Amino acid sequence: MGNEQRLPGGRIVYDPRGTVTAAPQELAPRLESLAGIRLGVLDNTKWNASQLLRETVARLQEDSNFAEIRRYAKESFSRTADPELLDRIARETDAVITAIGD
C-alpha cells in the first residue's frame, strides 16, 4: 500500500487520510524513557479525542513521572493545527501525543 510507513522495529503505520502528497520526512529520534520529560497533549477539540487523551495520559502517568504535562488544543478539528501552535509545542515539550477520537 502507498499510505504506510514502516517504523524501526518493523511496525507499520497506515495513514488514514488517503494519498499523501508531501515528501516523506524522517521520524524524530525515539526517546529512551518518558521519565522526566515534558509531555505535550494536543487535543483536536472533538469530544472523544479529549476523552481518549485524558485516559491515555492517566495510564502513562502510572508508569512514568513526567517533569510536566502541557495541554494544547487546535482551533478547529476540521483544520490543520496552526504552524505557530506546532512551533510552540516543539519548543515547550519533549514528546507529544494527540488523538482524533471519532
Sequence and secondary structure as in RCSB ss.txt:
>XXXX:A:sequence
MGNEQRLPGGRIVYDPRGTVTAAPQELAPRLESLAGIRLGVLDNTKWNASQLLRETVARLQEDSNFAEIRRYAKE
SFSRTADPELLDRIARETDAVITAIGD
>XXXX:A:secstr
  SEEE TTS EEE TTS   S         S  TT EEEEEE S HHHHHHHHHHHHHHHHH   SEEEEEE S
 TTS   HHHHHHHHHH SEEEEE   
